[in-house]
């Protein structure tokens, strides 16, 4: 399975009238998850999310590709 780079947000059973609406819903949920957390708690939440979602994806080749793309352009 190749890494999905095109917008791919959706909620089963929900009809969207604009292409960007599912992405807006995702962003709102992400911000809500971080609401009222300290910087340290927010970093812990991000780390837990990464591990949970990587486990859900499961395909190591896809994860390696995602890691490489995420690192690209970062100052090291």
HTML snippet that shows the backbone in 3Dmol.js (N, CA, C, O; Angstrom):
<script src="https://3Dmol.org/build/3Dmol-min.js"></script>
<div id="view" style="width:600px;height:400px;position:relative"></div>
<script>
const pdb = `
ATOM      1  N   UNK A   1       0.856  -1.171   0.000  1.00  0.00           N
ATOM      2  CA  UNK A   1       0.000   0.000   0.000  1.00  0.00           C
ATOM      3  C   UNK A   1       0.904   1.236   0.000  1.00  0.00           C
ATOM      4  O   UNK A   1       1.722   1.387   0.907  1.00  0.00           O
ATOM      5  N   UNK A   2       0.778   2.110  -0.978  1.00  0.00           N
ATOM      6  CA  UNK A   2       1.594   3.329  -0.997  1.00  0.00           C
ATOM      7  C   UNK A   2       1.068   4.348   0.010  1.00  0.00           C
ATOM      8  O   UNK A   2      -0.097   4.318   0.407  1.00  0.00           O
ATOM      9  N   UNK A   3       1.952   5.240   0.404  1.00  0.00           N
ATOM     10  CA  UNK A   3       1.586   6.307   1.331  1.00  0.00           C
ATOM     11  C   UNK A   3       0.587   7.240   0.650  1.00  0.00           C
ATOM     12  O   UNK A   3       0.836   7.710  -0.460  1.00  0.00           O
ATOM     13  N   UNK A   4      -0.526   7.507   1.296  1.00  0.00           N
ATOM     14  CA  UNK A   4      -1.580   8.382   0.782  1.00  0.00           C
ATOM     15  C   UNK A   4      -1.197   9.833   1.071  1.00  0.00           C
ATOM     16  O   UNK A   4      -1.127  10.233   2.233  1.00  0.00           O
ATOM     17  N   UNK A   5      -0.953  10.615   0.036  1.00  0.00           N
ATOM     18  CA  UNK A   5      -0.560  12.011   0.216  1.00  0.00           C
ATOM     19  C   UNK A   5      -1.674  12.997  -0.121  1.00  0.00           C
ATOM     20  O   UNK A   5      -1.615  14.158   0.283  1.00  0.00           O
ATOM     21  N   UNK A   6      -2.675  12.550  -0.849  1.00  0.00           N
ATOM     22  CA  UNK A   6      -3.818  13.416  -1.169  1.00  0.00           C
ATOM     23  C   UNK A   6      -4.722  13.510   0.061  1.00  0.00           C
ATOM     24  O   UNK A   6      -4.755  12.581   0.867  1.00  0.00           O
ATOM     25  N   UNK A   7      -5.453  14.613   0.218  1.00  0.00           N
ATOM     26  CA  UNK A   7      -6.389  14.714   1.343  1.00  0.00           C
ATOM     27  C   UNK A   7      -7.302  13.485   1.396  1.00  0.00           C
ATOM     28  O   UNK A   7      -7.879  13.078   0.388  1.00  0.00           O
ATOM     29  N   UNK A   8      -7.416  12.915   2.576  1.00  0.00           N
ATOM     30  CA  UNK A   8      -8.114  11.637   2.697  1.00  0.00           C
ATOM     31  C   UNK A   8      -8.995  11.600   3.947  1.00  0.00           C
ATOM     32  O   UNK A   8      -9.211  10.529   4.515  1.00  0.00           O
ATOM     33  N   UNK A   9      -9.497  12.735   4.374  1.00  0.00           N
ATOM     34  CA  UNK A   9     -10.319  12.785   5.578  1.00  0.00           C
ATOM     35  C   UNK A   9     -11.779  12.580   5.222  1.00  0.00           C
ATOM     36  O   UNK A   9     -12.271  13.120   4.232  1.00  0.00           O
ATOM     37  N   UNK A  10     -12.457  11.804   6.027  1.00  0.00           N
ATOM     38  CA  UNK A  10     -13.893  11.578   5.846  1.00  0.00           C
ATOM     39  C   UNK A  10     -14.446  10.988   7.132  1.00  0.00           C
ATOM     40  O   UNK A  10     -13.703  10.486   7.975  1.00  0.00           O
ATOM     41  N   UNK A  11     -15.734  11.055   7.263  1.00  0.00           N
ATOM     42  CA  UNK A  11     -16.426  10.430   8.381  1.00  0.00           C
ATOM     43  C   UNK A  11     -17.546   9.589   7.777  1.00  0.00           C
ATOM     44  O   UNK A  11     -18.448  10.125   7.133  1.00  0.00           O
ATOM     45  N   UNK A  12     -17.491   8.267   7.985  1.00  0.00           N
ATOM     46  CA  UNK A  12     -18.499   7.401   7.372  1.00  0.00           C
ATOM     47  C   UNK A  12     -19.926   7.866   7.679  1.00  0.00           C
ATOM     48  O   UNK A  12     -20.268   8.160   8.825  1.00  0.00           O
ATOM     49  N   UNK A  13     -20.730   7.923   6.647  1.00  0.00           N
ATOM     50  CA  UNK A  13     -22.126   8.295   6.805  1.00  0.00           C
ATOM     51  C   UNK A  13     -22.385   9.791   6.787  1.00  0.00           C
ATOM     52  O   UNK A  13     -23.543  10.209   6.760  1.00  0.00           O
ATOM     53  N   UNK A  14     -21.337  10.610   6.802  1.00  0.00           N
ATOM     54  CA  UNK A  14     -21.524  12.060   6.801  1.00  0.00           C
ATOM     55  C   UNK A  14     -21.332  12.594   5.387  1.00  0.00           C
ATOM     56  O   UNK A  14     -20.362  12.250   4.711  1.00  0.00           O
ATOM     57  N   UNK A  15     -22.260  13.432   4.947  1.00  0.00           N
ATOM     58  CA  UNK A  15     -22.170  14.046   3.627  1.00  0.00           C
ATOM     59  C   UNK A  15     -21.487  15.394   3.754  1.00  0.00           C
ATOM     60  O   UNK A  15     -21.819  16.196   4.627  1.00  0.00           O
ATOM     61  N   UNK A  16     -20.539  15.630   2.881  1.00  0.00           N
ATOM     62  CA  UNK A  16     -19.822  16.903   2.856  1.00  0.00           C
ATOM     63  C   UNK A  16     -20.185  17.652   1.584  1.00  0.00           C
ATOM     64  O   UNK A  16     -20.281  17.057   0.511  1.00  0.00           O
ATOM     65  N   UNK A  17     -20.385  18.944   1.706  1.00  0.00           N
ATOM     66  CA  UNK A  17     -20.760  19.763   0.560  1.00  0.00           C
ATOM     67  C   UNK A  17     -19.582  20.540  -0.009  1.00  0.00           C
ATOM     68  O   UNK A  17     -19.686  21.112  -1.094  1.00  0.00           O
ATOM     69  N   UNK A  18     -18.469  20.568   0.704  1.00  0.00           N
ATOM     70  CA  UNK A  18     -17.252  21.215   0.225  1.00  0.00           C
ATOM     71  C   UNK A  18     -16.091  20.248   0.423  1.00  0.00           C
ATOM     72  O   UNK A  18     -16.042  19.525   1.417  1.00  0.00           O
ATOM     73  N   UNK A  19     -15.163  20.236  -0.518  1.00  0.00           N
ATOM     74  CA  UNK A  19     -14.034  19.309  -0.450  1.00  0.00           C
ATOM     75  C   UNK A  19     -13.172  19.514   0.783  1.00  0.00           C
ATOM     76  O   UNK A  19     -12.589  18.556   1.291  1.00  0.00           O
ATOM     77  N   UNK A  20     -13.080  20.746   1.275  1.00  0.00           N
ATOM     78  CA  UNK A  20     -12.206  21.028   2.405  1.00  0.00           C
ATOM     79  C   UNK A  20     -12.869  20.757   3.755  1.00  0.00           C
ATOM     80  O   UNK A  20     -12.178  20.757   4.774  1.00  0.00           O
ATOM     81  N   UNK A  21     -14.165  20.528   3.799  1.00  0.00           N
ATOM     82  CA  UNK A  21     -14.878  20.356   5.068  1.00  0.00           C
ATOM     83  C   UNK A  21     -14.349  19.206   5.925  1.00  0.00           C
ATOM     84  O   UNK A  21     -14.197  19.390   7.133  1.00  0.00           O
ATOM     85  N   UNK A  22     -14.061  18.024   5.361  1.00  0.00           N
ATOM     86  CA  UNK A  22     -13.535  16.950   6.218  1.00  0.00           C
ATOM     87  C   UNK A  22     -12.192  17.326   6.851  1.00  0.00           C
ATOM     88  O   UNK A  22     -11.930  16.972   8.000  1.00  0.00           O
ATOM     89  N   UNK A  23     -11.346  18.038   6.112  1.00  0.00           N
ATOM     90  CA  UNK A  23     -10.069  18.491   6.667  1.00  0.00           C
ATOM     91  C   UNK A  23     -10.279  19.494   7.786  1.00  0.00           C
ATOM     92  O   UNK A  23      -9.558  19.477   8.784  1.00  0.00           O
ATOM     93  N   UNK A  24     -11.268  20.370   7.623  1.00  0.00           N
ATOM     94  CA  UNK A  24     -11.602  21.318   8.683  1.00  0.00           C
ATOM     95  C   UNK A  24     -12.078  20.586   9.933  1.00  0.00           C
ATOM     96  O   UNK A  24     -11.711  20.956  11.048  1.00  0.00           O
ATOM     97  N   UNK A  25     -12.893  19.549   9.749  1.00  0.00           N
ATOM     98  CA  UNK A  25     -13.378  18.753  10.886  1.00  0.00           C
ATOM     99  C   UNK A  25     -12.218  18.076  11.601  1.00  0.00           C
ATOM    100  O   UNK A  25     -12.182  18.031  12.831  1.00  0.00           O
ATOM    101  N   UNK A  26     -11.257  17.542  10.823  1.00  0.00           N
ATOM    102  CA  UNK A  26     -10.078  16.915  11.418  1.00  0.00           C
ATOM    103  C   UNK A  26      -9.299  17.938  12.236  1.00  0.00           C
ATOM    104  O   UNK A  26      -8.942  17.674  13.385  1.00  0.00           O
ATOM    105  N   UNK A  27      -9.033  19.109  11.649  1.00  0.00           N
ATOM    106  CA  UNK A  27      -8.243  20.128  12.333  1.00  0.00           C
ATOM    107  C   UNK A  27      -8.932  20.565  13.622  1.00  0.00           C
ATOM    108  O   UNK A  27      -8.273  20.740  14.647  1.00  0.00           O
ATOM    109  N   UNK A  28     -10.238  20.742  13.582  1.00  0.00           N
ATOM    110  CA  UNK A  28     -10.987  21.128  14.777  1.00  0.00           C
ATOM    111  C   UNK A  28     -10.865  20.059  15.862  1.00  0.00           C
ATOM    112  O   UNK A  28     -10.682  20.388  17.034  1.00  0.00           O
ATOM    113  N   UNK A  29     -10.965  18.788  15.485  1.00  0.00           N
ATOM    114  CA  UNK A  29     -10.841  17.698  16.460  1.00  0.00           C
ATOM    115  C   UNK A  29      -9.435  17.658  17.057  1.00  0.00           C
ATOM    116  O   UNK A  29      -9.274  17.412  18.253  1.00  0.00           O
ATOM    117  N   UNK A  30      -8.417  17.901  16.227  1.00  0.00           N
ATOM    118  CA  UNK A  30      -7.038  17.915  16.711  1.00  0.00           C
ATOM    119  C   UNK A  30      -6.815  19.057  17.698  1.00  0.00           C
ATOM    120  O   UNK A  30      -6.213  18.857  18.753  1.00  0.00           O
ATOM    121  N   UNK A  31      -7.293  20.242  17.362  1.00  0.00           N
ATOM    122  CA  UNK A  31      -7.163  21.390  18.263  1.00  0.00           C
ATOM    123  C   UNK A  31      -7.918  21.128  19.562  1.00  0.00           C
ATOM    124  O   UNK A  31      -7.413  21.432  20.643  1.00  0.00           O
ATOM    125  N   UNK A  32      -9.120  20.566  19.466  1.00  0.00           N
ATOM    126  CA  UNK A  32      -9.897  20.250  20.667  1.00  0.00           C
ATOM    127  C   UNK A  32      -9.167  19.255  21.565  1.00  0.00           C
ATOM    128  O   UNK A  32      -9.233  19.359  22.790  1.00  0.00           O
ATOM    129  N   UNK A  33      -8.470  18.293  20.960  1.00  0.00           N
ATOM    130  CA  UNK A  33      -7.734  17.302  21.749  1.00  0.00           C
ATOM    131  C   UNK A  33      -6.613  17.962  22.555  1.00  0.00           C
ATOM    132  O   UNK A  33      -6.258  17.480  23.631  1.00  0.00           O
ATOM    133  N   UNK A  34      -6.059  19.056  22.045  1.00  0.00           N
ATOM    134  CA  UNK A  34      -4.961  19.760  22.714  1.00  0.00           C
ATOM    135  C   UNK A  34      -5.432  20.862  23.661  1.00  0.00           C
ATOM    136  O   UNK A  34      -4.641  21.410  24.428  1.00  0.00           O
ATOM    137  N   UNK A  35      -6.713  21.180  23.602  1.00  0.00           N
ATOM    138  CA  UNK A  35      -7.240  22.286  24.398  1.00  0.00           C
ATOM    139  C   UNK A  35      -6.985  22.064  25.893  1.00  0.00           C
ATOM    140  O   UNK A  35      -7.202  20.971  26.417  1.00  0.00           O
ATOM    141  N   UNK A  36      -6.530  23.104  26.557  1.00  0.00           N
ATOM    142  CA  UNK A  36      -6.296  23.134  28.011  1.00  0.00           C
ATOM    143  C   UNK A  36      -5.148  22.237  28.468  1.00  0.00           C
ATOM    144  O   UNK A  36      -5.022  21.967  29.662  1.00  0.00           O
ATOM    145  N   UNK A  37      -4.307  21.769  27.540  1.00  0.00           N
ATOM    146  CA  UNK A  37      -3.143  20.980  27.924  1.00  0.00           C
ATOM    147  C   UNK A  37      -1.923  21.879  28.025  1.00  0.00           C
ATOM    148  O   UNK A  37      -1.813  22.872  27.305  1.00  0.00           O
ATOM    149  N   UNK A  38      -1.005  21.529  28.923  1.00  0.00           N
ATOM    150  CA  UNK A  38       0.268  22.237  28.985  1.00  0.00           C
ATOM    151  C   UNK A  38       1.083  21.841  27.751  1.00  0.00           C
ATOM    152  O   UNK A  38       0.719  20.909  27.034  1.00  0.00           O
ATOM    153  N   UNK A  39       2.180  22.549  27.512  1.00  0.00           N
ATOM    154  CA  UNK A  39       3.048  22.194  26.387  1.00  0.00           C
ATOM    155  C   UNK A  39       3.551  20.764  26.528  1.00  0.00           C
ATOM    156  O   UNK A  39       3.606  20.017  25.551  1.00  0.00           O
ATOM    157  N   UNK A  40       3.916  20.389  27.743  1.00  0.00           N
ATOM    158  CA  UNK A  40       4.410  19.023  27.985  1.00  0.00           C
ATOM    159  C   UNK A  40       3.314  17.987  27.719  1.00  0.00           C
ATOM    160  O   UNK A  40       3.576  16.964  27.086  1.00  0.00           O
ATOM    161  N   UNK A  41       2.109  18.236  28.188  1.00  0.00           N
ATOM    162  CA  UNK A  41       1.000  17.313  27.940  1.00  0.00           C
ATOM    163  C   UNK A  41       0.680  17.234  26.452  1.00  0.00           C
ATOM    164  O   UNK A  41       0.355  16.163  25.940  1.00  0.00           O
ATOM    165  N   UNK A  42       0.770  18.362  25.762  1.00  0.00           N
ATOM    166  CA  UNK A  42       0.514  18.392  24.329  1.00  0.00           C
ATOM    167  C   UNK A  42       1.548  17.549  23.578  1.00  0.00           C
ATOM    168  O   UNK A  42       1.200  16.825  22.646  1.00  0.00           O
ATOM    169  N   UNK A  43       2.810  17.643  23.981  1.00  0.00           N
ATOM    170  CA  UNK A  43       3.853  16.812  23.376  1.00  0.00           C
ATOM    171  C   UNK A  43       3.607  15.331  23.653  1.00  0.00           C
ATOM    172  O   UNK A  43       3.824  14.492  22.778  1.00  0.00           O
ATOM    173  N   UNK A  44       3.156  15.006  24.865  1.00  0.00           N
ATOM    174  CA  UNK A  44       2.837  13.612  25.191  1.00  0.00           C
ATOM    175  C   UNK A  44       1.676  13.109  24.343  1.00  0.00           C
ATOM    176  O   UNK A  44       1.695  11.976  23.862  1.00  0.00           O
ATOM    177  N   UNK A  45       0.662  13.957  24.161  1.00  0.00           N
ATOM    178  CA  UNK A  45      -0.477  13.586  23.321  1.00  0.00           C
ATOM    179  C   UNK A  45      -0.017  13.301  21.897  1.00  0.00           C
ATOM    180  O   UNK A  45      -0.426  12.307  21.297  1.00  0.00           O
ATOM    181  N   UNK A  46       0.839  14.180  21.351  1.00  0.00           N
ATOM    182  CA  UNK A  46       1.345  13.971  19.990  1.00  0.00           C
ATOM    183  C   UNK A  46       2.112  12.662  19.879  1.00  0.00           C
ATOM    184  O   UNK A  46       1.935  11.923  18.911  1.00  0.00           O
ATOM    185  N   UNK A  47       2.964  12.365  20.860  1.00  0.00           N
ATOM    186  CA  UNK A  47       3.736  11.119  20.832  1.00  0.00           C
ATOM    187  C   UNK A  47       2.807   9.907  20.882  1.00  0.00           C
ATOM    188  O   UNK A  47       3.012   8.934  20.156  1.00  0.00           O
ATOM    189  N   UNK A  48       1.800   9.967  21.727  1.00  0.00           N
ATOM    190  CA  UNK A  48       0.846   8.849  21.815  1.00  0.00           C
ATOM    191  C   UNK A  48       0.067   8.682  20.518  1.00  0.00           C
ATOM    192  O   UNK A  48      -0.163   7.561  20.062  1.00  0.00           O
ATOM    193  N   UNK A  49      -0.341   9.814  19.921  1.00  0.00           N
ATOM    194  CA  UNK A  49      -1.060   9.745  18.649  1.00  0.00           C
ATOM    195  C   UNK A  49      -0.211   9.107  17.569  1.00  0.00           C
ATOM    196  O   UNK A  49      -0.697   8.271  16.808  1.00  0.00           O
ATOM    197  N   UNK A  50       1.059   9.494  17.497  1.00  0.00           N
ATOM    198  CA  UNK A  50       1.960   8.916  16.494  1.00  0.00           C
ATOM    199  C   UNK A  50       2.022   7.406  16.667  1.00  0.00           C
ATOM    200  O   UNK A  50       1.883   6.664  15.695  1.00  0.00           O
ATOM    201  N   UNK A  51       2.227   6.951  17.881  1.00  0.00           N
ATOM    202  CA  UNK A  51       2.337   5.502  18.119  1.00  0.00           C
ATOM    203  C   UNK A  51       1.026   4.773  17.819  1.00  0.00           C
ATOM    204  O   UNK A  51       1.039   3.705  17.207  1.00  0.00           O
ATOM    205  N   UNK A  52      -0.089   5.335  18.240  1.00  0.00           N
ATOM    206  CA  UNK A  52      -1.386   4.701  17.972  1.00  0.00           C
ATOM    207  C   UNK A  52      -1.676   4.620  16.475  1.00  0.00           C
ATOM    208  O   UNK A  52      -2.115   3.583  15.978  1.00  0.00           O
ATOM    209  N   UNK A  53      -1.432   5.713  15.763  1.00  0.00           N
ATOM    210  CA  UNK A  53      -1.732   5.725  14.330  1.00  0.00           C
ATOM    211  C   UNK A  53      -0.750   4.877  13.541  1.00  0.00           C
ATOM    212  O   UNK A  53      -1.133   4.250  12.554  1.00  0.00           O
ATOM    213  N   UNK A  54       0.517   4.847  13.959  1.00  0.00           N
ATOM    214  CA  UNK A  54       1.481   3.962  13.297  1.00  0.00           C
ATOM    215  C   UNK A  54       1.077   2.504  13.483  1.00  0.00           C
ATOM    216  O   UNK A  54       1.164   1.708  12.548  1.00  0.00           O
ATOM    217  N   UNK A  55       0.641   2.159  14.674  1.00  0.00           N
ATOM    218  CA  UNK A  55       0.180   0.791  14.912  1.00  0.00           C
ATOM    219  C   UNK A  55      -1.032   0.478  14.039  1.00  0.00           C
ATOM    220  O   UNK A  55      -1.151  -0.629  13.514  1.00  0.00           O
ATOM    221  N   UNK A  56      -1.923   1.441  13.884  1.00  0.00           N
ATOM    222  CA  UNK A  56      -3.116   1.240  13.060  1.00  0.00           C
ATOM    223  C   UNK A  56      -2.727   1.027  11.592  1.00  0.00           C
ATOM    224  O   UNK A  56      -3.292   0.163  10.921  1.00  0.00           O
ATOM    225  N   UNK A  57      -1.772   1.806  11.096  1.00  0.00           N
ATOM    226  CA  UNK A  57      -1.314   1.653   9.715  1.00  0.00           C
ATOM    227  C   UNK A  57      -0.626   0.310   9.556  1.00  0.00           C
ATOM    228  O   UNK A  57      -0.968  -0.470   8.667  1.00  0.00           O
ATOM    229  N   UNK A  58       0.341   0.043  10.417  1.00  0.00           N
ATOM    230  CA  UNK A  58       0.966  -1.273  10.480  1.00  0.00           C
ATOM    231  C   UNK A  58       1.966  -1.609   9.384  1.00  0.00           C
ATOM    232  O   UNK A  58       2.872  -2.405   9.628  1.00  0.00           O
ATOM    233  N   UNK A  59       1.847  -1.050   8.208  1.00  0.00           N
ATOM    234  CA  UNK A  59       2.713  -1.377   7.080  1.00  0.00           C
ATOM    235  C   UNK A  59       4.032  -0.621   7.244  1.00  0.00           C
ATOM    236  O   UNK A  59       4.074   0.601   7.102  1.00  0.00           O
ATOM    237  N   UNK A  60       5.112  -1.356   7.546  1.00  0.00           N
ATOM    238  CA  UNK A  60       6.393  -0.715   7.827  1.00  0.00           C
ATOM    239  C   UNK A  60       6.947   0.050   6.647  1.00  0.00           C
ATOM    240  O   UNK A  60       7.603   1.073   6.845  1.00  0.00           O
ATOM    241  N   UNK A  61       6.709  -0.401   5.426  1.00  0.00           N
ATOM    242  CA  UNK A  61       7.210   0.345   4.268  1.00  0.00           C
ATOM    243  C   UNK A  61       6.500   1.698   4.153  1.00  0.00           C
ATOM    244  O   UNK A  61       7.133   2.694   3.806  1.00  0.00           O
ATOM    245  N   UNK A  62       5.220   1.745   4.433  1.00  0.00           N
ATOM    246  CA  UNK A  62       4.471   3.000   4.413  1.00  0.00           C
ATOM    247  C   UNK A  62       4.975   3.909   5.527  1.00  0.00           C
ATOM    248  O   UNK A  62       5.156   5.108   5.314  1.00  0.00           O
ATOM    249  N   UNK A  63       5.203   3.353   6.705  1.00  0.00           N
ATOM    250  CA  UNK A  63       5.684   4.149   7.826  1.00  0.00           C
ATOM    251  C   UNK A  63       7.078   4.706   7.556  1.00  0.00           C
ATOM    252  O   UNK A  63       7.349   5.864   7.872  1.00  0.00           O
ATOM    253  N   UNK A  64       7.964   3.899   6.978  1.00  0.00           N
ATOM    254  CA  UNK A  64       9.303   4.385   6.644  1.00  0.00           C
ATOM    255  C   UNK A  64       9.219   5.543   5.646  1.00  0.00           C
ATOM    256  O   UNK A  64       9.942   6.532   5.775  1.00  0.00           O
ATOM    257  N   UNK A  65       8.338   5.417   4.653  1.00  0.00           N
ATOM    258  CA  UNK A  65       8.166   6.490   3.678  1.00  0.00           C
ATOM    259  C   UNK A  65       7.649   7.758   4.363  1.00  0.00           C
ATOM    260  O   UNK A  65       8.116   8.858   4.071  1.00  0.00           O
ATOM    261  N   UNK A  66       6.695   7.602   5.265  1.00  0.00           N
ATOM    262  CA  UNK A  66       6.148   8.749   5.999  1.00  0.00           C
ATOM    263  C   UNK A  66       7.215   9.398   6.874  1.00  0.00           C
ATOM    264  O   UNK A  66       7.297  10.625   6.932  1.00  0.00           O
ATOM    265  N   UNK A  67       8.025   8.604   7.549  1.00  0.00           N
ATOM    266  CA  UNK A  67       9.098   9.151   8.386  1.00  0.00           C
ATOM    267  C   UNK A  67      10.074   9.969   7.541  1.00  0.00           C
ATOM    268  O   UNK A  67      10.479  11.064   7.930  1.00  0.00           O
ATOM    269  N   UNK A  68      10.443   9.426   6.386  1.00  0.00           N
ATOM    270  CA  UNK A  68      11.389  10.118   5.510  1.00  0.00           C
ATOM    271  C   UNK A  68      10.804  11.439   5.006  1.00  0.00           C
ATOM    272  O   UNK A  68      11.498  12.455   4.982  1.00  0.00           O
ATOM    273  N   UNK A  69       9.531  11.428   4.605  1.00  0.00           N
ATOM    274  CA  UNK A  69       8.891  12.657   4.136  1.00  0.00           C
ATOM    275  C   UNK A  69       8.755  13.677   5.249  1.00  0.00           C
ATOM    276  O   UNK A  69       8.926  14.874   5.018  1.00  0.00           O
ATOM    277  N   UNK A  70       8.450  13.218   6.452  1.00  0.00           N
ATOM    278  CA  UNK A  70       8.286  14.122   7.595  1.00  0.00           C
ATOM    279  C   UNK A  70       9.606  14.798   7.963  1.00  0.00           C
ATOM    280  O   UNK A  70       9.617  15.950   8.397  1.00  0.00           O
ATOM    281  N   UNK A  71      10.725  14.077   7.789  1.00  0.00           N
ATOM    282  CA  UNK A  71      12.041  14.632   8.120  1.00  0.00           C
ATOM    283  C   UNK A  71      12.576  15.570   7.045  1.00  0.00           C
ATOM    284  O   UNK A  71      13.409  16.435   7.318  1.00  0.00           O
ATOM    285  N   UNK A  72      12.091  15.390   5.826  1.00  0.00           N
ATOM    286  CA  UNK A  72      12.602  16.149   4.688  1.00  0.00           C
ATOM    287  C   UNK A  72      12.430  17.658   4.942  1.00  0.00           C
ATOM    288  O   UNK A  72      11.346  18.137   5.276  1.00  0.00           O
ATOM    289  N   UNK A  73      13.519  18.366   4.775  1.00  0.00           N
ATOM    290  CA  UNK A  73      13.472  19.812   4.926  1.00  0.00           C
ATOM    291  C   UNK A  73      13.665  20.315   6.345  1.00  0.00           C
ATOM    292  O   UNK A  73      13.728  21.526   6.560  1.00  0.00           O
ATOM    293  N   UNK A  74      13.762  19.418   7.324  1.00  0.00           N
ATOM    294  CA  UNK A  74      13.984  19.856   8.695  1.00  0.00           C
ATOM    295  C   UNK A  74      15.462  20.169   8.900  1.00  0.00           C
ATOM    296  O   UNK A  74      16.332  19.505   8.338  1.00  0.00           O
ATOM    297  N   UNK A  75      15.727  21.164   9.691  1.00  0.00           N
ATOM    298  CA  UNK A  75      17.110  21.465  10.044  1.00  0.00           C
ATOM    299  C   UNK A  75      17.623  20.393  10.997  1.00  0.00           C
ATOM    300  O   UNK A  75      17.039  20.168  12.057  1.00  0.00           O
ATOM    301  N   UNK A  76      18.701  19.742  10.625  1.00  0.00           N
ATOM    302  CA  UNK A  76      19.269  18.699  11.506  1.00  0.00           C
ATOM    303  C   UNK A  76      20.699  19.013  11.839  1.00  0.00           C
ATOM    304  O   UNK A  76      21.344  18.257  12.565  1.00  0.00           O
TER     305      UNK A  76
END
`;
const viewer = $3Dmol.createViewer("view");
viewer.addModel(pdb, "pdb");
viewer.setStyle({}, {cartoon: {color: "spectrum"}});
viewer.zoomTo();
viewer.render();
</script>
